[in-house]
Amino acid sequence: MLRRFAFAALGFALAACAAPETEPPPDPAAVSAGAEVTQQMREDGRAIAEAQCAACHAVGPYGESPNAAAPTFRTLLSRYRADVLQEELISGIRVAHPMPEFQFNPQGVDELIAYLESIQEAPTP
Ligand code: HEC
């Protein structure tokens, strides 16, 4: 009796695994809250930075910003906490920023932050 129940439960679990396409799309807020950082996210973040930020900011691991007033991305997180930046990006940064208004979805913001974290210069001792 007990054993039959265990098999039934296992069958159910397998069925659930076999049908991922019936899952609802992930809730962007949930993705933002506990997302695991993957290489893919960093690459997507770099693509966002290159497309939307590189006109003014140096977005790579070296080089100067095209707009001298714009801080290089590789030093950004030494002055800006990642979670603060994340919130500002989600709400669309306008603070102290002569930039166009950006609209990111939370996932795009996660990707951008993941990329930023991956290029920060090691703090000088
Ligand atoms: C049109 C030019 C331009 C573009 C495009 C641009 N920025 Fe900026 N950004 C600036 C300038 C100039 C500053 C410095 C503003 C200041 O300090 O008054 C700045 C400052 C910032 C700061 C604040 C840094 C600090 O120390 O306070 C952040 C964060 C930032 N930019 C992120 C981004 C991101 C992310 C993107 C792309 C999505 C982007 N910027 C695109 C011009 C730009």
Residues whose N, C-alpha, C, O or C-beta is under 5 A from the ligand:
A	BS01	HEC	Q52 C53 A55 C56 N67 A69 A70 P71 R79 A96 H97 P98 M99 F102
